[in-house]
Amino acid sequence: MFQADLDQLKGGCAEGWTMAPYDAVVNYYVSDPQKVRNMLNDPDWNDKVVAFEEGWNDQKRVDVQIGTQTAYIEDGKIVNTVTKEYTS
């Protein structure tokens, strides 16, 4: 529905971009990938989060995007000059 708008907005600078085929996005920001593992293995995840999402969120059709976010400047001051490397 919005693909034509996306094509116009990007001005041809990123050929191949497509509009995401879903209606909602949930973001979790964590400082360590293990925190995501812990969250998904926590019994409260199924009891509270998954149960809450039933009926409006199709748990069988989920796209997962995982990355990291590093702050380099906070309150105008440099706080980090070394990127942390994660291993799987």
N, C-alpha and C positions, 0 to 999 in steps of 0.2 A: 504494500500500500504506500509506504513512504520511500521506496527504493528510488523513484524518479527524483524526489526531493534531495536524497542523499547524493545522487549523481550530480545534481546541480550545485550543491553546497561545496563539494570537494573540488569542483573545477577541474576534474580530470587528473588531479595530482596523485591519486592513489587508485589506479585502475584495479578492479577486482574486489573492492570493498562491497560488502553486502549488508543489508539490514538484518539484524538478529531476528530469528523466527520465533520469538517468545514474547510473553507479555510482562514478565516481572524479572527482576534481578535482586539477589540478596548478596551483600558483600560482607565478608568477615575479614578484618585487618588484624593480622597477628605478627609478632616479631620473630617467630620461630615455627617452621613447618610442623614440629612435634605438637604444637598447641592445636593444630587442626586435627591431627590424628587423635589426640586426647579427647577433643570435643566430639568427634564422630563415634568414639568408643564409649563415651559416657552414657550410662543407662538413662539419664535424664534426657538425652538427645531424642531417643525414640519415644519416651514417655511424654515429653512435653513438646518438643519442636515438631517431630514428624506427625504426632497426633494432631497438633494444632493446624498443620498444613493440609491435612486430609480434606478432600472435598473442593479445594480451590487451587492446589498445586499438584501437578502430575509428577510424582516422584520417580516415575519410570522414564521420563523424558527431561533429563537435566543436563545442561552443558556446564562443565566446571572449568573455571579459569583460576589458576593459582599463580601468584607472583609475590614479590616482596615490595615493601615501601620503606624507604630509608629517609629520615629527616636529615638534612644537611644544614639547614638554617632554622633556628627557632628564636623568636623575639629579636630578629636582626643580628643574631650572633651565630657564628659557625660552630656547630656542635659535633660534626662528624666529618672526618676526612678519609676514612678507610671503609671500603665496602666489605660487609661481612659475606663470606662464602658459605653456602649451605651444601651439605652432601646428602645424598639419598640413602 
